[in-house]
Amino acid sequence: MEHQAARGEWFCAHAWARALGDQGRQADALQVLAPYAATGWWTAAAATAELLEGWGRPDEAIEITRTRVEAGHPSALEGYARLLARHGRADEAFDLLVPHVDDWLLATAVVDIASVAGRDEETAALLAGRVRAGHRCDGPWCCRGLDSDTALGLLAEIRERQGRTDEAIALLRRRQITSVNNRDQLADLLARHDRVGELRAYAALDGHEEAVRRLAELLEEGGELEGAIAVYGQADGPAAHDPNSAYELARLLARHGRGTEAIAVMRGQADAHPGDDWILHALSELYLDQGRPADGLAHLDALDARRGGERDWDVYWMRLPLIAACDGVDEAVRQALAHPEGDTWYAAEHIARLLADSGRTEEAVAVLQRHARRNSHVLAGHLIDLGRVDEAVALLLHTNPPPPPAPTARPGADGPSF
């Protein structure tokens, strides 16, 4: 690691500096990062500041980030302000960020720091002024900077922590886009305050799949399994129309030992959406987890028949764990290699995973080495598992690897030859 850090490998340098710091060699750690930070690269400056702060040297960390702010780096201001707030200078941090509140990322930092600085009402007024009453975006690039939905969400966050929950709920009901990163802020708020009736009504609205999932989670956490299942509605609810909701329902059923029902849910989705391979993959995994690999293979056979006997690799590879469970890993490998695409780089990755999962990592490496450049990261991981770190590093750096170790057993003695 030390050698690669000196050669300009940033991730090695960062890890080496942290290791030196853990050993109490703080000066040496800073020296490792110094050439990177000297370029003005924010990532290196932030890593250096993080180490200094962790060592109880916040003033030095603040100074490093301040210089990057003065240099105009776009990401430095947030890091600098949050660092100030963590070390008793929240008012100063708040005043620095307020002029930039139209940047959604910095607006989020303003809301966080306002709580420490005791300036929630001032922040709420700023955010309220950014909400465009009656405006509805007609495209993703309609509102640049701080859009109304983000402002409403941040304002609701302030009201909730002030204990003004009804106001927070009313604000969130005004949003145009309700789901961000697969979470619904209003659903989460209602769940936190145990307002199950309101959450149930909200989840019943069209297009609120995240609210459906949150309601089911809440009921499951409270021991109401049947209620959680009913939320998805197997006959006429979200699970009947939305594959994502069906998948969540299947996982819920499987968690509680109702694997047969889980399979039935996903089988219905696979029949309704034969072109969605992720659904088929989820179904195959369910068959495997429930100890029914033969049934899983039978379903895939039926699908092949409907497709005219075609077996493209993007569907065929799902068979491999099922075949292995029925007839052993060797048979699964044999059938995979016999496939028209069995000698491709992408097939090699699936075959190698099958071998490695059964403890045959050496054979997995042999498969991947035939397509080493296309599978370099996967191959390197297996080499590391075998303790062949130098080979893994050489592979990732595209340099000549050291000679392989002498074999300890006759090649092919434990399985098929590749």
Beta strands, then each sheet from edge to edge (+ up, - down):
strand 1: 179-180
strand 2: 183-184
sheet 1: 1+ 2-
end
